[in-house]
Amino acid sequence: MTPAKFYVGVDVAKDWLDVAQRPEGAPWRVSNDERGIAALVERLVQLRPALVVLEATGGMEMPVVGALVVAQLPTAVVNPRQVREFARATGRLAKTDAIDAQVLAQFGEAVRPELRPFPDAATQELSALLTRRRQLVGMLTAEKNRLRTAAKAVRADVQEHIRWLERRLSDLDGQLAQSIRSSPSWRERDNLLKSTPGVGPVLSVTLLAELPELGTLGRKEIAALVGVAPLNRDSGHFRGKRSVWGGRSRVRAALYMAALVAARCNPVLRAFYQRLVEAGKPKKVALTACMHKLLTILNAMIRHRTPWSLEHHAL
C-alpha cells in the first residue's frame, strides 16, 4: 500500500509552536526556543510530511523555517490573509493558535502552495538591515512631524533626536552598501538594476533582499508574486474594475516610489505613462501600469544579465 501523505501546519507564537497534521494525528505543542524547534524537527523527520506550512509573521517564523529547511523538510511560508480567507471559506470562524495550526495543515492539503527557495544567511541579514532602515525612516518622519508643533521645552530634545536618527540612517545605508559590495553576485545585480533610470539604491536593495526570485520567473509570475498584476472582477455580464492586491507589500511600496521617479526621468516609462494618461486612464492606474512595466524590465535585465538599454527596452 502507498504510505499516507501527511500535511503539517505550524502556528508560530512568541513562546510556543502549535502543530497539527492531516489527514490524521493528534495536535501537539512545543516551546518556541532552540530545544523546542529541535524536538519539532526530529518528530517531523520521522513523520516525513509531504508539506509543512507556516504563515509569514514578520520574521518571527524564520528560525523555525530555517531549521526545517536545513533538515530538508518541504516547507512553504504563506500569506496570512490567504489562509484567513481559506479558514472563513471552510467555516472556521474562531481563531486560536491550535485552530490556526489545523487550518494551515488543511490549507496545505487542499491548496498545495508552491515551495519557494529559503533565503540564505546573507540574504536574511540584508533583509534585517533593510527592515531596520524602514523603522528608522518611520521614526524620523514621526519626529519631524512632532517638531512642527513641539513646545519650546522639548523642541531641542526633538531636534537632537532627529539629528541622531539621521546619523544612524546614514550609517545604516553604509552598512547596506557594504553588504552588497562584499558579494560579487549582489554587486553585479545591483549595478544592473541601478543602470535603469529611476532605480536608486532603496529599490535595488529591496529587490535583492525581498525578491530573490527576480530573474528566475516569467513576467506574469513575477508580477503576481509582487502583487502588481491586475486581477479581473467579472461575473456574467458584469465587468468590474481590475485591481492589484496581495503579494509582497514592501517590494510594491519601493516599486511605487521608483515608478513615480521613472515616470518623469525614464524616457521609456515617461512615454508609456503619458500615452496612458492621454488615452483617458486615471493617473493612479497609469502609475500602477508603470510599476508593472518597470518590474518586467528589471526581471528581464536580471535574467539576461544585461544593463539598461534605451534601444532594447523602448521596443
VENQUIHU-V957361 format. One record per helix or strand of 3 or more residues. SS is the DSSP state (helix for helix, strand for strand). FROM is the first residue (numbers start at 1). TO is the last residue. If there is no record, write none. Layout:
ss=SS from=FROM to=TO
ss=SS from=FROM to=TO
//
This chain:
ss=strand from=7 to=12
ss=strand from=16 to=22
ss=strand from=28 to=31
ss=helix from=34 to=47
ss=strand from=51 to=55
ss=helix from=62 to=70
ss=strand from=75 to=78
ss=helix from=80 to=89
ss=helix from=97 to=111
ss=helix from=121 to=149
ss=helix from=152 to=181
ss=helix from=184 to=194
ss=helix from=201 to=210
ss=helix from=219 to=226
ss=helix from=249 to=265
ss=helix from=267 to=278
ss=helix from=283 to=304
ss=helix from=310 to=313
//
